[in-house]
């Protein structure tokens, strides 16, 4: 994901001007004119009627379009130029990413959250029994900045943290909460080295449209495998067992990550989905609709919008993945943790994991008062709850650390 744009270079001007014309046409609701500029893949995926629906839904959420506040162009590879336009709407600001192919056809068009300027990294609190080291996960054009929290005394094992869906930073920041940082610091104080890193869709969002036939392999799995490889070779963790800890989407994919590297010592699944994706998405949208005035949220429109948010190659790959079957085939210990108040990945997913996995190799823990971020609360969980600052309880850290230490050989 691109941050505040640098001044455009002269050679970027044609692409930026083109993207601005596209945005102007969308604002004027000239959807047929926009789709005539699509390449064949985009034309099939997003006809004019669907583009109109996307824009209508977007304006319902953001209010009227106001202005373009900044701009940036970047060569994304494969002859694709990605232009990011910062767009101010009535209630929020978003980035519009317009990808143009070598023939100046529109190869990608999406609106994404606009990251706030990065705050200085937080320092571990006084008395912490670990140090933090900057690291780089992976190599080449998709290398990612990361942080390794390494205990200052004995290192029992190491863990790679894998994010949930969306363009996440290394801390998994949601509002004032940083659940991945909570996990990293809590476990590092318990003799476990923890690696967390910026997600590819945040660090390299403008390059993502250049990836042909995009799947979760490129979005998540390749980088998680690279994080595991780093832990195997880093001076602070070399020779110690490596575990994978996935939250939400990361938890769903954790068995697939473990299948990709047989040296992984075990898997921790936090709020990982086990039910079919579209069933889960419909369930979540219906819950959100129940919290709003009648008609404020359309479940069917929400599902259609979600479908358009990624190419068909992504959904085909995701729909073919069977997390329960893959997890059951693994020859390594598995820990499944679930918040009882989680409305995004509900406890019936936890029940499905429990039914599918052998109790001799898998351990299960349900926390009745915790939500999707593993933060405590009361009553029905809502999106507004995520704006209340809190931390993952020590009991969760203790459970993970105790389980891990019983499976280190």
Order of alpha helices (4+ residues) and beta strands (2+ residues): alpha-alpha-alpha-alpha-beta-beta-beta-beta-beta-beta-beta-beta-beta-alpha-beta-alpha-alpha-beta-alpha-beta-alpha-alpha-alpha-alpha-beta-alpha-beta-alpha
